[in-house]
Amino acid sequence: MNYDDLDLATLAIRSGYTQTPEMENSEAIFPTSSFAYESAEQAAARFSGEELGNVYSRFTNPTVRTFEHRLAALEGAESCVATSSGMSAILALCMGMLEAGDHIVASRSIFGTTFVMFENILKKFGLTTSFVDLTNLSEWESAIQENTKLFFMETPANPMTEVGDIRAISELAHKHGIEVAVDNCFCTPILQRPLELGADYVVHSATKYLDGQGRCLGGAVLGKKETVGEKVYGFLRTAGVSMGPFNAWVFLKGLETLEIRMKAHCENAMAMANWLVAQPNVKAVHYPGLESHPQHELAKTQQSGFGGIVSFEIEGGREEAFKLINSTQLLSITANLGDTKTIITHPASTTHSRVPAERRDAIGVTEGLIRLSVGLESVKDIQNDLAKGL
Ligand SMILES: *Cc1c(COP(=O)(O)O)cnc(C)c1O
């Protein structure tokens, strides 16, 4: 079977798996820590690398490999390494590709824990990071130093949904011999394929849309074989930030419905954004699908859909925002995203509470800002739940 000509929806369901002699139609799980050999000679050959094959599940596991192959097919990547969480994917990328003394340029509005990892943890080991405005190409350029090795961005960004120009930022990076990583968590390969747009690496928190039902933690790094398949994998098999087979199986099943779920998330989010614009107490709505969004045209050229995250600002401050959140009965009050269940979050007091207040205001994360991860319930029911409080 030549998988090159298949569409994403088909790849998400069919690629990456080799049936066992039992001819199961649903992928098997291999919950085993180690693998046995036919002989002592074979064990020696596997350990020396002379013979390819399973050794130990910290290195490879058949269920995890199926997830890696399937996600690689979707992102159009040569190699994929699955990790225990989204954060360990970002750690594995940095540990695999960078050395003490190297410098990272990252967009400012990245996932809060990624910011803390760059700022507090990597810094202890001699890796420094400069933070720039995702949408301002000249800030990226002026932040470049002699020792800059990596550009890191999330687009669309959380929670204001700004969109970064992956093509232009990658072109700038490559002119200076710098590599580019994109956290593709918000879009998934169904809506955006950063490697095709010029990026060198994609990282994922599989915890979000790839699972899509809020069950398991996991992550992945994707890119070229010589970097991800060798250096990032080399870090993972030694440091042990590996994905377990059960989680890999849950993500595999998640991938099978990814295309249809992402389309439904986009449709519901667009309907919610248009509805919110018309509500009297709503001051502003941020969603790349709205024509009023500053990067709406750019989003149309690099995304095939606008995603499931909508944020909006209501009149008043924290008190009014909390009142609205507490008035909901259907929506989940949590800080996760990418679930079938619609989630309502107050970024300033949760995901962005560690960002200093004046910085928060500067990036638009005001006390009146609310983020929705629009789920797959009926839009009418989500609207009715919010309408009472609005
Ligand atoms: C959640 C998230 C992460 C971290 O993933 P975990 O699986 O929670 O470790 C990284 N980036 C983005 C954009 C996220 O939303």
PDBQT file of the ligand as one rigid body, heavy atoms in Angstrom, charges set to zero:
ROOT
HETATM    1  C1  LIG A 401      -0.864  21.860  27.359  1.00  0.00    +0.000 C 
HETATM    2  C2  LIG A 401       0.140  22.462  26.471  1.00  0.00    +0.000 A 
HETATM    3  C3  LIG A 401       1.492  22.094  26.556  1.00  0.00    +0.000 A 
HETATM    4  C4  LIG A 401       2.011  21.133  27.592  1.00  0.00    +0.000 C 
HETATM    5  O1  LIG A 401       1.496  19.856  27.426  1.00  0.00    +0.000 OA
HETATM    6  P1  LIG A 401       1.330  18.801  28.626  1.00  0.00    +0.000 P 
HETATM    7  O2  LIG A 401       0.866  17.582  27.892  1.00  0.00    +0.000 OA
HETATM    8  O3  LIG A 401       0.355  19.357  29.594  1.00  0.00    +0.000 OA
HETATM    9  O4  LIG A 401       2.676  18.611  29.230  1.00  0.00    +0.000 OA
HETATM   10  C5  LIG A 401       2.368  22.678  25.660  1.00  0.00    +0.000 A 
HETATM   11  N1  LIG A 401       1.948  23.570  24.729  1.00  0.00    +0.000 NA
HETATM   12  C6  LIG A 401       0.651  23.939  24.626  1.00  0.00    +0.000 A 
HETATM   13  C7  LIG A 401       0.247  24.917  23.584  1.00  0.00    +0.000 C 
HETATM   14  C8  LIG A 401      -0.296  23.400  25.493  1.00  0.00    +0.000 A 
HETATM   15  O5  LIG A 401      -1.570  23.799  25.394  1.00  0.00    +0.000 OA
ENDROOT
TORSDOF 0
